[in-house]
Structure formats: C-alpha cells, structure tokens
Amino acid sequence: MIKYALFDWDGTLADTYGVLIKAYELTFEKLGLKKIQTDEIKQITATVQNRDILSYLYGNQAPKAKEIFYNYIDTYHLDGLKPIDDAQKLLDFCVQNGIEARLITNKSEKYIYEELAFLGFQKYFTKVVFAGKYAKDKPHPIACRALFDKKMPNGDEIIVIGDGGSDVRVAEFFNAKSIILGTKAKGDYCIQSLSQAIDIIKGL
C-alpha cells in the first residue's frame, strides 16, 4: 500500500518550462553564445543538479550567466505559471486516501515557495526538499534521505512521480516505483496525463 508520494515540481505539477527556457535562451543571447535546442535544455535540467546547470551550459561564463539568468527569473518566474493538467486532482486524491505528499526539487527555496503559494499547493506537502538546502541536491542520496526525518519507509510504501531521469534515480534510491510523465525518461510507469497516475496508484 502506498503511504508516500514523492513529487517533482517543474514539468510534473507546475508548468514552468516556458519561463525557464526563455531565461536560458536570453542568457545565451546576452553572452553571444550559440543557443541549444529546447529539448536538450529540458534534458539537461532534468538530469544535472541545479547548482551545476549554469556551469554545464555556459562554461567559464557561468558567473555572468547566473546574473543574467536570475535577473530574468526574479522578474518573470510567476508570469504564466500554471498547474499541469490534473495536478490538483492527483494531490487531492493523495489527501483523500491518506497518502502523504512530499516534494523534492532542484529549484531554490525562494522560487519554490513563491510558486507553491501562487498555485495554492503549499498545503499539500508535509516536507519540501529544495536545491541548496543540503550539501547535495536531488537526486543525490543526501537530498533523498532528507525527505524523511526519521526512519525511511520501505520502498513498496513509496511512489515517485516526476518527468525526468533524476526522478527515476530518486525512485531507485528508495527501491520504489516511479511514474514518469512524458517521454524524457523511462520509469516503471510512463504516462501522458497525471490522471493516469491515480489509476496506477489505486492498483499498487
């Protein structure tokens, strides 16, 4: 029986990629660097730790990239922010069925809490692990362990719901099943809508 649902944020519960992609593209433009494809950026952000992404993308220009990128994000990260279809339905299902929702994200504290409040989703999560809170970020074991303050539950009590390879690795750490939205990574279950996750969880 599933007792804990461990959620990703960007691209799983919240549609944030539009603003993020614009910020990355603007940074490439301002630095005079060749842009890379949107799908490649999404793949990188789904696999590389948050603290390493700018260095990965912009090399030795990362300090300047950080200034440009976060100036844009500070101004626009709530613009156009909306929940992924059926996100609230899935979270309500967890509440109604006694499944405790916890959030593990590579987004920093300021942005994740502002976005949770903006969408009214903060009430659903008993624990939020964000980038920079611990020595290592998701999907490192240090960040995964931080989701549980005391003894970790058995893997068969956990389901991990995300949209990328880092979410699969979180599930692997807990020896748990993963539900992956979209086609960017291969989880135990691959879905095209969050409503499908409800049916999967009911069957576990």
C-alpha positions in Angstrom: 0.0 0.0 0.0 1.3 3.4 -1.0 1.8 5.7 2.0 4.1 8.4 0.5 4.0 10.2 -2.9 7.3 11.9 -3.7 6.8 14.6 -6.3 8.9 16.6 -8.6 7.9 20.2 -9.4 8.9 21.6 -12.8 7.2 19.8 -15.6 5.4 17.5 -13.2 3.0 19.6 -11.1 3.8 23.1 -12.4 4.1 24.3 -16.0 7.3 26.4 -15.6 9.3 25.5 -18.6 8.2 28.4 -20.7 9.8 31.0 -18.4 12.9 28.8 -17.8 13.6 28.2 -21.5 13.2 32.0 -22.2 15.7 32.7 -19.4 18.2 30.2 -20.7 17.8 31.5 -24.3 18.2 35.1 -23.2 21.4 34.2 -21.4 22.8 32.5 -24.5 21.9 35.6 -26.5 23.4 38.1 -24.0 26.6 36.2 -23.7 26.9 35.9 -27.5 26.8 32.1 -27.4 25.0 29.7 -29.8 21.7 28.6 -28.4 21.0 25.0 -27.9 17.7 23.2 -28.7 14.8 23.4 -26.2 14.6 19.6 -25.9 18.3 19.5 -25.0 17.9 22.1 -22.3 14.9 20.2 -20.8 17.0 17.0 -20.8 19.9 18.8 -19.1 17.7 20.4 -16.4 16.1 17.0 -15.7 19.4 15.3 -15.1 22.1 17.8 -13.9 22.0 19.2 -10.4 20.6 22.7 -10.1 23.9 24.1 -8.8 25.8 22.7 -11.8 23.5 23.6 -14.7 24.8 27.1 -15.5 28.4 25.9 -15.5 27.3 22.9 -17.7 25.6 25.3 -20.2 27.8 28.3 -20.1 31.3 27.1 -19.1 33.6 29.8 -17.8 31.0 32.5 -18.4 28.8 30.9 -15.7 29.2 33.8 -13.2 27.9 36.3 -15.7 25.2 33.8 -16.9 24.0 33.5 -13.3 23.4 37.3 -13.1 21.5 37.4 -16.4 19.5 34.2 -15.8 18.3 35.1 -12.3 17.6 38.7 -13.1 15.1 37.3 -15.6 13.7 34.7 -13.3 13.3 37.1 -10.4 11.1 39.3 -12.7 9.1 36.7 -14.6 9.0 33.3 -12.9 5.4 33.7 -11.8 4.2 35.0 -15.2 2.2 32.4 -16.9 2.8 29.9 -14.1 0.0 27.3 -14.1 -0.5 23.8 -12.8 0.0 20.8 -15.1 -3.4 19.4 -16.1 -4.9 17.2 -13.3 -2.1 18.2 -10.8 -4.6 19.3 -8.2 -6.8 16.3 -8.8 -3.8 14.0 -8.1 -2.9 15.9 -5.0 -6.4 15.8 -3.7 -6.5 12.1 -4.4 -3.5 11.7 -2.2 -5.1 13.7 0.7 -8.4 11.7 0.4 -6.6 8.4 0.5 -4.1 9.1 3.3 -1.1 9.3 1.1 1.4 11.8 2.4 2.8 14.1 -0.3 6.4 15.3 -0.2 8.3 17.4 -2.7 11.9 17.1 -3.9 13.0 19.7 -6.4 16.1 21.3 -7.9 14.5 24.7 -7.6 15.9 27.0 -4.9 14.0 28.0 -1.8 12.8 31.5 -2.8 11.3 30.3 -6.1 9.7 27.1 -5.0 7.9 28.6 -2.0 6.7 31.6 -4.1 5.4 29.2 -6.8 3.7 26.9 -4.3 1.9 29.8 -2.7 1.0 31.2 -6.1 -0.7 28.0 -7.1 -2.1 27.3 -3.6 -0.3 24.0 -3.5 1.8 24.5 -0.3 -1.0 22.9 1.8 -0.4 19.5 0.2 3.2 18.9 1.2 4.5 17.8 4.6 8.1 18.2 3.5 9.9 20.2 0.8 13.5 19.5 -0.2 14.8 22.2 -2.4 18.1 23.0 -4.1 20.8 24.3 -1.8 19.3 23.2 1.4 21.7 20.3 1.8 25.3 19.5 0.8 24.0 17.8 -2.4 20.8 18.3 -4.4 18.3 15.9 -6.0 18.8 13.1 -6.9 21.8 12.6 -4.6 21.2 10.3 -1.6 21.7 13.2 0.8 18.7 15.0 -0.6 16.6 11.9 -0.9 17.3 10.9 2.8 16.3 14.5 3.8 12.7 13.7 2.7 12.3 11.6 5.8 13.4 13.0 9.2 13.4 9.7 10.9 13.4 6.1 9.7 12.8 5.7 6.0 9.8 3.7 4.9 10.0 0.6 2.8 10.2 1.1 -0.9 6.9 -0.5 -1.6 5.2 2.2 0.5 6.6 4.9 -1.8 5.7 6.1 -5.3 7.9 8.7 -7.1 6.1 11.0 -9.6 8.2 13.1 -11.9 9.2 13.8 -15.5 12.9 13.1 -15.8 15.8 10.9 -15.2 16.6 12.4 -11.8 13.1 11.3 -10.7 13.9 7.7 -11.8 17.1 7.9 -9.7 15.2 9.1 -6.7 12.9 6.1 -7.0 15.9 3.8 -7.4 17.4 5.2 -4.2 14.3 4.2 -2.3 13.9 0.9 -4.2 10.5 2.3 -5.1 8.4 2.5 -8.3 8.4 5.6 -10.5 5.7 7.2 -12.6 7.1 9.4 -15.3 5.0 12.0 -17.1 6.0 12.3 -20.8 8.8 10.5 -22.6 12.0 12.1 -21.4 12.9 9.1 -19.1 11.9 5.5 -18.7 10.2 4.9 -15.4 8.3 1.9 -14.1 5.2 3.5 -15.5 5.1 6.1 -18.3 2.0 8.3 -18.5 0.7 11.1 -20.7 -1.5 12.7 -18.1 -1.5 12.9 -14.3 -5.0 11.4 -14.1 -3.4 8.1 -15.2 -1.2 8.2 -12.1 -4.3 7.9 -9.9 -5.3 4.7 -11.6 -1.7 3.3 -11.2 -1.6 4.2 -7.5 -5.0 2.5 -6.9 -3.6 -0.7 -8.3 -0.5 -0.7 -6.1 
